[in-house]
Amino acid sequence: MGLVKASIASKAGEEVLCAFNPAEYTVATSAEWRETPRSGATTAPTPEFVGTRPRTMRMTLLFDAWATDSEDVASDVDQLLGWTNPTSRSLSQGRPAPPILSFRWGQNTYFDAYLGSVDARYTMFKSDGAPVRATVDVTLVEVPSDPPNQNPTSGGLAGHQTAVLTAGETLHSIAHREYGSAALWRGLAAANRIDDPLRVETGRHLLVPPRQEAARLS
């Protein structure tokens, strides 16, 4: 049986094939708990479970044009870097969002994720400056695939739900979890009067409007 190469691929069919399979990868997650101290209490506060953080997958990829008879490694590295930007389709629809990706290796396809970070180091070049070897550290952050909640959470407006932003989550991941579409994050931001989606504090309770309203607000 020949070597089965790993790859990172988008839902749109774009793919970066690993010239060399990663020597290792790390998958991590954690639970988020919150303790609220009370004045006058004689014991430590009882922790309250907030939620489970999205899984992350970290790995180091090696690209080498000498070993693969390629002109250079720029196209593969540029594809990874480009996946941190909104797709042209999402921009044309007025709903900017980076692509949803998955790591694949043989018969295994891991969780849907967005590319949280890319750190590329070019280590060998042709005489004209074209990079022919690069080491790239990537971090994939899970986009939850839980089905949307069916029942409104008590305390919210009629037809609305609430969600708690746990550490590592974003408006994109919550929109994907609640509506099945990360592109509806703008509706969440508008419903909660959030001007800067990158500065939403962990533990904040968010109002989750019905999908139709989120789409209208987006």
N, C-alpha and C positions, 0 to 999 in steps of 0.2 A: 504494500500500500504506500503510495507516494505521500509526500509531505502535505498536510492540510494547513493552509495558511489562514491566519486570523484576519479579521477586517473590522472596520467601523463603517457603518452604512446609514444613510438617511432614509426616511420614508419615501422620498422622491426618487430613490434608486441610485443616488450618488454613493460612491464607495471608495475608501482608501484601503488598499490591500497591504498588509504588513509584509515587507520583504523578508523580515526575520520575525518569527513569532516571539512574543514577549517571554522573557525568562521567568517572570512571575507577575502576578497582579494582586492587588489588595482590594477586598470588598469590606466596607465598614458601615455601621449604622449605630444608633444609640437612642435611648429613651430620654425624653425631656420631662423633668420633674420640677416643681416649683414649691418653695417653702416660704411662708409668710410669717415672720416672727411677730409675736404679740407682746406688748408691754405687760409686765406682771405675771407672765406665764412661768410656771415652775419647771416645765419640761420643754424640750425642743419641739418646734411645730411639726405637725403631721404633713408630710409631703403630698402634693396634689399632682397626679399624673396629667401632663399636658398633651403628650402625643409622642409618636415615634418619628424620628428624623428620617429623611430620605436616605436610601443607601447611596454610597459613593464607591466608585471603582477607579483605582489609580494604577497606572502602568507606565512603563518607559518603552518607547518604540524606537527602533534603529532603522534608519533609511540609508542605503548605500548604493549609489549609482554604479560604482565599479562592479559590484557583485551581481547586479541585475541588468547590466548592459543598457542602462538608461542614460539620457543626456545629462540629467541632473536630478536633484531631489526636491527642487523648488515647488513643483506642482502638487506633490503629496502634502508637503508642509503647508503650502498656501491654502489647500483645501481644508485642513484642520483648523488653521487660523480663521478662515472664512466662515466656518460653522459656528463661530461665536457671534456672528452678526445676523440681523434679521434677514429672512429670505426675500427675494424680489417679489414673490407672490404675496407674501404677507404685507409688504410695503404697498403694493398696488391696491390692496384691499383696505388700506388704512389701519391695519392691525399688526404692527411690527412684532415679529417673534422669530427667534432662531429656530433652526430645524430640530425635530426630535430624532435622536439617533439610537443605534443599538450596536453592541459589541457582539460579533459572531465568531465562533471558532468551531469548525466542523458541524456537527448536528446541534450544537448549543447556541441558542440566541438568548442573550441576557436581557435584563430589564430595559424598558424605554428610558431614555435619559437625554439631558441636554449637556453640551460641552461646557463644563464649569471653568476650566482653565487649560491653556496650552502654553508650554514653555519650551521653545525650540533653541537648540544650540548647534550651530553649523561648525563642523570640525575639520573639514577638508574641502579644498577648492581646486578648480582647474586654473590654468594660467590666466584665463580671461575673467576670473572671479566667480564663475558659476559654481554653486555649492554642490558637492557630490557625496557628502556624508553629513548626516544630522542625527542628533539624539533628541527625541521629543517626549517630554513628560506631559501626560494628559490626565485630566480628572473628569469623569462622567458622573453626573448627579441625577439620581432617579426622578422621573416624572411619574407620580403615583398613578396606577391604573384602576384604583377602586371605582366602582360604579357610583354615580351621583346619589346623594342622600335622597330618600323618598319623603321623609316626614319633616316638617318644619321644626326647628329647635325652639323650645319655649323661650319667651323673652324677646323674640324678634318680631318684625312687622309681619302682617298676614301675608302668607305666600313666600316669605323670606326665611332663610336659614342663617346660622352663624357658624364661623370657623375660627379656630385659634391658630395664629401663625407661629409655628414651632421653629426652632433653630434649624437653619439650612433650607427652609422653605422660602418660596417666592410667590408673588402674585401669579406668575406663569404656572407654577406647579399646582397651586390651589385651583386655578381656573380649569386646568386639565383634569384634576380629580373631580371637581364638582360638575363640570359641563362636558368633559370629554374633549375640550378644545383649549389649548394654552393661549390661543389668540384672543380669547375673551377676557384677558387680564385687565384690559382697559375699562371694561364694564365694572369689574370689581373696584378698580381705582376710583372711578367716578362715583360709584355708590357709597364709597367710604371717604370721599373728599380727600384722596391721597394725591398730592402733587408730584411727589418723587417716589416712584415705586422701589427704588434702591435703598430707601431709608425708612423702611417700615420696621418698627421695633418688634423683636421676638416677644411672643405672649399677647400680642394685640388681638382683640376680638374683632373679627371682620363681619360685616353684614353681607350675606350672599344672596343676591336677588335671583328670581327665577331666570332661567336661561334666556327666555325671550327678552326680558328687560335688560339683561347683561349685554345681549347682542345689540339692542337699540342704543344703549349707552356707549358701546364700543364704536 
